[in-house]
């Protein structure tokens, strides 16, 4: 709060004082009062007014500075009414009561929204588990009666399964901390599991894959499998003739990098900073009409929750590298 703002707020009070000074001076003039005495009275009046203004400004500035500090430190800022410093001023008490009533309404609204979101998330999770049963049934029937038609059905069924998994992980994303377990994870076996899961998809697309991941990391295997699956599917989705996928690890001083590299269509350089944004499809996605812009967004959010850095490197028309960096403490390296 600036002094000029405080003075502007009190301008009516100062005008009232000025009017009173003029009237008092006029009264003294018509009664023949001594001019020196009048000047002394007006001087003392102005001095007291200045001191009153200074003390009032300092007290109000301290009050609002403390309130701003409390607001900055608070995790839930909508509870400011509960945290405001005490004040003896009537207007502060009235404002506090109004804020408390407003906060109560906001908290009730937030709880209703949270309950609605929780119910919706629980419904989505139950729906996903229900729909996985017929997906598995279709997969088994196609495997037992293999022919060109059932192979095509298997591929489309696999796409449905991947989209259903994406829905489930999106619903659970905000509660990752409730559903993950950090453990030593063999990236070689995890990557091989993803490639086997998408074997038919890779074969039908004419894509070969190579895995060299001897370095283990400490993370949640289930969530890493989902991230790897999305990266492999992206490599298949944006393929070109003779596309190959190479998945390998590199070690550095305090961590391990898992790199998913493909010789596909690549990503334009100007789009790389935006590929992890929600809903961003890019040039390749718009040309094929097959992208929702959610896969890499989910990967980015899950990596953030798990403490993994994800970034992309690409040469348009040549190759793309998706790099996951797993930090490892010095204690574990020993």
C-alpha positions as CSV (number, residue, x, y, z in Angstrom):
1,X,0.0,0.0,0.0
2,X,1.4,3.4,-1.1
3,X,1.2,6.6,0.9
4,X,-0.4,8.4,-2.1
5,X,-3.2,5.8,-2.3
6,X,-3.8,6.1,1.5
7,X,-4.0,9.9,1.2
8,X,-6.4,9.6,-1.8
9,X,-8.6,7.3,0.3
10,X,-8.8,10.0,3.1
11,X,-9.3,13.0,0.7
12,X,-12.8,13.7,2.0
13,X,-11.5,13.8,5.6
14,X,-8.8,16.3,4.6
15,X,-11.4,18.5,2.8
16,X,-13.5,18.5,5.9
17,X,-10.5,19.6,8.0
18,X,-9.7,22.3,5.4
19,X,-13.3,23.6,5.5
20,X,-13.2,23.7,9.3
21,X,-9.9,25.6,9.3
22,X,-11.4,28.2,6.9
23,X,-14.6,28.6,9.0
24,X,-12.5,28.9,12.2
25,X,-10.2,31.5,10.6
26,X,-13.2,33.5,9.4
27,X,-14.7,33.3,12.9
28,X,-11.5,34.6,14.5
29,X,-11.3,37.3,11.9
30,X,-14.8,38.7,12.6
31,X,-14.2,38.5,16.3
32,X,-10.9,40.4,16.1
33,X,-8.8,37.6,17.4
34,X,-5.0,38.0,17.3
35,X,-3.6,36.9,14.0
36,X,-0.5,35.3,15.6
37,X,-2.7,33.2,17.8
38,X,-4.8,32.1,14.8
39,X,-1.6,31.1,12.9
40,X,-0.4,29.1,15.8
41,X,-3.7,27.3,16.2
42,X,-3.8,26.4,12.5
43,X,-0.1,25.3,12.6
44,X,-0.8,22.9,15.5
45,X,-3.9,21.7,13.8
46,X,-1.9,20.8,10.6
47,X,0.9,19.2,12.6
48,X,-1.6,17.0,14.5
49,X,-3.3,16.1,11.2
50,X,0.0,15.1,9.6
51,X,1.0,13.0,12.6
52,X,-2.5,11.3,12.6
53,X,-2.0,10.5,8.9
54,X,1.5,9.1,9.4
55,X,0.5,6.9,12.3
56,X,-2.6,5.7,10.5
57,X,-0.7,4.9,7.4
58,X,2.0,2.9,9.2
59,X,-0.6,0.9,11.1
60,X,-2.6,0.0,8.0
61,X,0.5,-0.8,6.0
62,X,1.7,-3.2,8.7
63,X,-1.7,-4.8,8.9
64,X,-2.0,-5.4,5.1
65,X,1.7,-6.4,4.8
66,X,1.1,-9.1,7.4
67,X,-2.1,-10.2,5.6
68,X,-0.2,-10.5,2.3
69,X,2.5,-12.5,3.9
70,X,-0.1,-14.9,5.4
71,X,-1.7,-15.2,1.9
72,X,1.6,-16.0,0.3
73,X,2.5,-18.7,2.8
74,X,-1.0,-20.3,2.8
75,X,-1.5,-23.5,0.8
76,X,-5.2,-22.9,0.5
77,X,-5.6,-19.3,-0.2
78,X,-9.4,-19.4,-0.1
79,X,-9.1,-19.7,3.7
80,X,-7.7,-16.2,4.0
81,X,-10.7,-15.2,6.2
82,X,-9.7,-17.7,8.8
83,X,-6.1,-16.5,8.8
84,X,-6.4,-12.7,8.7
85,X,-4.6,-11.0,11.6
86,X,-6.9,-9.7,14.4
87,X,-7.9,-6.0,14.2
88,X,-9.9,-3.7,16.5
89,X,-11.3,-1.7,13.5
90,X,-15.0,-2.2,12.9
91,X,-14.6,-2.2,9.1
92,X,-11.9,-4.9,9.3
93,X,-14.2,-7.1,11.5
94,X,-17.1,-6.6,9.0
95,X,-14.9,-7.5,6.0
96,X,-13.6,-10.5,7.8
97,X,-17.2,-11.7,8.5
98,X,-18.1,-11.2,4.8
99,X,-14.9,-13.1,3.6
100,X,-15.7,-16.0,6.0
101,X,-19.2,-16.3,4.6
102,X,-17.8,-16.2,1.1
103,X,-15.2,-18.8,1.9
104,X,-17.8,-21.1,3.4
105,X,-19.7,-21.0,0.1
106,X,-16.5,-21.6,-1.9
107,X,-15.5,-24.6,0.3
108,X,-19.0,-26.1,-0.1
109,X,-18.8,-25.7,-3.8
110,X,-15.3,-27.2,-4.0
111,X,-16.4,-30.2,-2.0
112,X,-19.4,-30.8,-4.3
113,X,-17.1,-30.6,-7.3
114,X,-14.6,-33.0,-5.7
115,X,-17.4,-35.5,-4.9
116,X,-18.7,-35.3,-8.4
117,X,-15.2,-35.8,-9.9
118,X,-14.6,-38.7,-7.5
119,X,-17.9,-40.4,-8.6
120,X,-17.1,-39.9,-12.2
121,X,-13.5,-41.2,-11.8
122,X,-14.8,-44.3,-10.0
123,X,-17.4,-44.8,-12.7
124,X,-14.7,-44.6,-15.4
125,X,-12.5,-47.1,-13.6
126,X,-15.4,-49.5,-13.2
127,X,-16.3,-49.1,-16.9
128,X,-12.8,-49.7,-18.0
129,X,-12.6,-53.0,-16.0
130,X,-16.0,-54.0,-17.4
131,X,-15.1,-53.4,-21.0
132,X,-11.7,-55.2,-20.7
133,X,-13.6,-58.5,-20.4
134,X,-15.1,-58.4,-23.9
135,X,-11.8,-57.0,-25.3
136,X,-10.0,-60.1,-23.9
137,X,-12.8,-62.3,-25.2
138,X,-12.4,-60.9,-28.7
139,X,-8.6,-61.4,-28.5
140,X,-9.0,-65.1,-27.5
141,X,-11.5,-65.8,-30.2
142,X,-9.3,-64.3,-32.9
143,X,-6.3,-66.2,-31.6
144,X,-8.2,-69.5,-31.8
145,X,-9.5,-68.8,-35.3
146,X,-6.7,-67.1,-37.2
147,X,-7.3,-65.9,-40.7
148,X,-6.8,-62.6,-42.5
149,X,-10.1,-61.2,-41.1
150,X,-9.5,-62.2,-37.5
151,X,-5.9,-60.8,-37.7
152,X,-7.4,-57.4,-38.8
153,X,-9.9,-57.6,-36.0
154,X,-7.1,-58.3,-33.5
155,X,-5.3,-55.2,-34.7
156,X,-8.4,-53.0,-34.3
157,X,-9.1,-54.7,-30.9
158,X,-5.6,-53.9,-29.8
159,X,-6.2,-50.2,-30.7
160,X,-9.3,-50.2,-28.6
161,X,-7.5,-51.8,-25.7
162,X,-4.8,-49.1,-25.8
163,X,-7.4,-46.3,-25.9
164,X,-9.2,-47.9,-22.9
165,X,-5.9,-48.0,-21.0
166,X,-5.3,-44.3,-21.8
167,X,-8.7,-43.5,-20.4
168,X,-8.0,-45.4,-17.2
169,X,-4.6,-43.8,-16.6
170,X,-6.0,-40.4,-17.3
171,X,-8.6,-40.9,-14.7
172,X,-6.0,-42.1,-12.2
173,X,-3.4,-39.5,-13.0
174,X,-4.1,-37.1,-10.1
175,X,-3.9,-40.0,-7.6
176,X,-0.7,-41.6,-8.8
177,X,0.7,-41.4,-5.3
178,X,-2.0,-43.8,-4.1
179,X,-1.3,-46.5,-6.7
180,X,2.4,-46.7,-7.3
181,X,5.3,-48.6,-5.8
182,X,9.0,-47.8,-6.3
183,X,11.1,-50.9,-6.9
184,X,14.0,-52.1,-8.9
185,X,12.8,-52.4,-12.5
186,X,14.5,-54.4,-15.3
187,X,14.1,-52.2,-18.3
188,X,15.1,-55.0,-20.7
189,X,12.2,-57.2,-19.6
190,X,9.8,-54.2,-19.4
191,X,10.6,-53.1,-22.9
192,X,10.4,-56.7,-24.3
193,X,7.0,-57.0,-22.6
194,X,5.7,-54.0,-24.5
195,X,7.0,-55.2,-27.8
196,X,5.4,-58.6,-27.3
197,X,2.1,-56.9,-26.4
198,X,2.2,-55.0,-29.7
199,X,3.8,-57.8,-31.8
200,X,1.0,-58.1,-34.3
201,X,0.8,-54.3,-34.6
202,X,4.5,-54.1,-35.3
203,X,4.5,-57.0,-37.8
204,X,1.5,-55.7,-39.8
205,X,3.2,-52.3,-40.0
206,X,6.5,-53.8,-41.2
207,X,8.5,-52.4,-38.3
208,X,11.5,-54.1,-36.6
209,X,12.6,-53.4,-33.1
210,X,15.8,-53.8,-31.2
211,X,16.3,-53.6,-27.4
212,X,19.5,-52.9,-25.5
213,X,18.5,-52.0,-21.9
214,X,20.9,-53.7,-19.5
215,X,20.7,-51.0,-16.8
216,X,17.9,-51.3,-14.2
217,X,16.2,-48.3,-12.6
218,X,14.1,-47.7,-9.5
219,X,10.6,-46.7,-10.5
220,X,7.0,-48.0,-10.7
221,X,7.0,-50.8,-13.3
222,X,3.2,-50.5,-14.1
223,X,3.3,-46.8,-14.9
224,X,6.6,-47.2,-16.9
225,X,5.0,-49.9,-19.0
226,X,2.2,-47.5,-19.9
227,X,4.6,-44.7,-20.8
228,X,6.7,-47.1,-23.0
229,X,3.6,-48.4,-24.6
230,X,2.6,-44.9,-25.7
231,X,6.0,-44.1,-27.0
232,X,6.1,-47.4,-29.1
233,X,2.6,-46.8,-30.4
234,X,3.6,-43.3,-31.5
235,X,6.6,-44.7,-33.3
236,X,4.3,-47.1,-35.2
237,X,1.6,-44.4,-35.8
238,X,4.1,-42.0,-37.4
239,X,6.1,-44.6,-39.4
240,X,7.4,-44.5,-42.9
241,X,8.8,-47.2,-45.2
242,X,11.5,-49.2,-43.5
243,X,11.0,-47.7,-40.0
244,X,13.0,-49.3,-37.2
245,X,12.7,-48.9,-33.5
246,X,15.8,-49.0,-31.2
247,X,15.3,-48.9,-27.5
248,X,18.4,-48.6,-25.4
249,X,19.8,-47.1,-22.2
250,X,22.7,-44.8,-21.3
251,X,24.2,-44.2,-17.9
252,X,25.6,-41.0,-16.6
253,X,26.9,-39.7,-13.3
254,X,23.6,-39.7,-11.4
255,X,21.1,-41.6,-13.4
256,X,20.0,-43.7,-16.4
257,X,18.6,-42.6,-19.7
258,X,16.1,-44.8,-21.5
259,X,15.9,-43.8,-25.2
260,X,13.2,-44.8,-27.6
261,X,14.5,-44.0,-31.1
262,X,12.7,-44.6,-34.4
263,X,13.5,-43.8,-38.0
264,X,10.0,-42.5,-38.7
265,X,8.7,-39.3,-40.2
266,X,10.2,-37.2,-37.4
267,X,8.8,-34.0,-35.8
268,X,9.3,-30.4,-37.1
269,X,11.7,-28.5,-34.9
270,X,9.2,-25.7,-34.2
271,X,6.7,-28.2,-32.8
272,X,9.0,-30.1,-30.4
273,X,8.4,-27.6,-27.5
274,X,4.7,-28.2,-27.8
275,X,4.3,-31.9,-28.2
276,X,3.7,-32.5,-24.5
277,X,0.9,-30.0,-24.4
278,X,-2.7,-31.4,-23.9
279,X,-4.5,-31.8,-27.1
280,X,-1.6,-30.8,-29.4
281,X,-1.6,-32.9,-32.5
282,X,1.0,-31.3,-34.7
283,X,1.5,-31.4,-38.4
284,X,1.8,-35.2,-38.6
285,X,-1.3,-35.8,-36.4
286,X,-3.5,-33.5,-38.5
287,X,-2.3,-35.0,-41.8
288,X,-3.2,-38.5,-40.7
289,X,-6.2,-37.6,-38.6
290,X,-5.2,-40.3,-36.1
291,X,-4.0,-38.2,-33.2
292,X,-5.8,-37.0,-30.1
293,X,-2.9,-35.1,-28.6
294,X,-3.3,-37.0,-25.3
295,X,-0.6,-39.8,-25.4
296,X,2.5,-37.6,-24.9
297,X,0.6,-35.3,-22.6
298,X,-0.2,-38.3,-20.3
299,X,3.4,-39.5,-20.5
300,X,4.6,-36.0,-19.5
301,X,2.3,-35.8,-16.6
302,X,3.1,-39.3,-15.3
303,X,6.8,-38.7,-15.6
304,X,6.4,-35.5,-13.6
305,X,4.6,-37.5,-10.9
306,X,7.3,-40.1,-10.9
307,X,10.2,-37.7,-10.9
308,X,11.3,-38.7,-14.4
309,X,12.5,-36.1,-17.0
310,X,11.1,-36.6,-20.5
311,X,12.2,-34.8,-23.6
312,X,12.3,-35.2,-27.3
313,X,14.9,-34.8,-30.0
314,X,14.0,-35.1,-33.7
315,X,15.1,-34.5,-37.2
316,X,12.1,-34.0,-39.5
317,X,11.8,-36.8,-42.0
318,X,14.7,-38.8,-40.4
319,X,14.3,-39.9,-36.8
320,X,12.8,-39.2,-33.4
321,X,14.3,-39.8,-30.0
322,X,12.2,-39.8,-26.8
323,X,14.5,-39.6,-23.8
324,X,13.5,-40.6,-20.3
325,X,15.9,-39.7,-17.6
326,X,15.7,-41.7,-14.3
327,X,17.7,-40.0,-11.5
328,X,19.6,-42.4,-9.2
329,X,21.1,-41.4,-5.9
330,X,24.8,-41.6,-5.2
331,X,24.0,-44.1,-2.4
332,X,22.3,-46.5,-4.9
333,X,25.2,-46.1,-7.4
334,X,27.6,-47.3,-4.7
